[in-house]
Amino acid sequence: VLFLAVGCEAYYLPGVAPQSFSEGDDVKLKVNSLTSAKTLLPIDYYRLPFCQPIGGPKRSHENLGEFLSGDRIENSPYVLKMKTDFYCKQLCSVQLG
């Protein structure tokens, strides 16, 4: 009897399930809080003058680990499609001072 050993590599992140996409499917882009190297205090992403989603940002924890580690995951206004090229496109206009 001949046994063939086939190598395989994989990884698992607890609480993260793989998701399949087809060409043209919407891909949700989420943002996280920012941390300063000087203060080590997290700053909400939308506290800075970034474009906000229509209806305002909404929190979304995908798993318990994100919640416990203090991640502040929120939705974003960016529109991405799987395997679809996008070129420069204005998302919004923000007045800076």
PEFENVEN-V687085 format. One record per residue. PHI is phi in degrees with one decimal (NA if undefined). PSI is psi as a letter, one per 20 degrees, with the letter a starting at -180 (* if undefined). Layout:
<<PHI PSI> <PHI PSI>>
This chain:
<<NA p> <-105.9 p> <-106.2 p> <-103.6 p> <-92.5 o> <-110.1 p> <-80.8 q> <-150.9 p> <-119.9 q> <-155.0 r> <-142.1 r> <-137.6 p> <-107.0 o> <-55.5 p> <85.6 i> <-112.7 o> <-96.5 p> <-63.5 q> <-130.7 p> <-97.7 q> <-127.4 q> <-106.4 r> <-57.4 p> <90.9 i> <-67.2 q> <-68.7 p> <-117.1 o> <-77.0 p> <-103.3 p> <-112.5 q> <-119.7 q> <-124.8 r> <-65.5 q> <-106.0 q> <-122.4 p> <-87.7 q> <-72.5 i> <-87.0 g> <-102.9 h> <60.2 j> <-95.0 p> <-70.5 q> <-118.5 p> <-58.1 p> <-54.1 g> <-83.3 j> <-75.0 h> <-90.9 r> <-77.3 m> <-96.2 q> <-62.4 p> <-103.1 q> <-67.7 q> <-62.8 p> <89.6 i> <87.2 r> <-70.4 q> <-128.1 p> <-71.0 q> <-150.8 o> <-92.1 p> <-87.4 h> <-154.9 r> <-62.9 h> <-60.7 g> <-63.4 g> <-63.7 g> <-69.5 h> <-83.7 i> <85.6 j> <-63.8 q> <-117.8 m> <-79.7 p> <-135.2 r> <-74.3 r> <-133.9 r> <-84.4 i> <-71.8 p> <-111.1 o> <-123.0 q> <-124.3 p> <-62.9 p> <55.9 k> <-125.7 p> <-76.1 p> <-126.1 q> <-111.1 a> <-48.3 p> <-148.3 p> <-74.1 p> <-91.9 g> <-163.6 r> <-125.3 p> <-123.8 p> <-85.0 p> <-110.1 m> <89.7 *>>
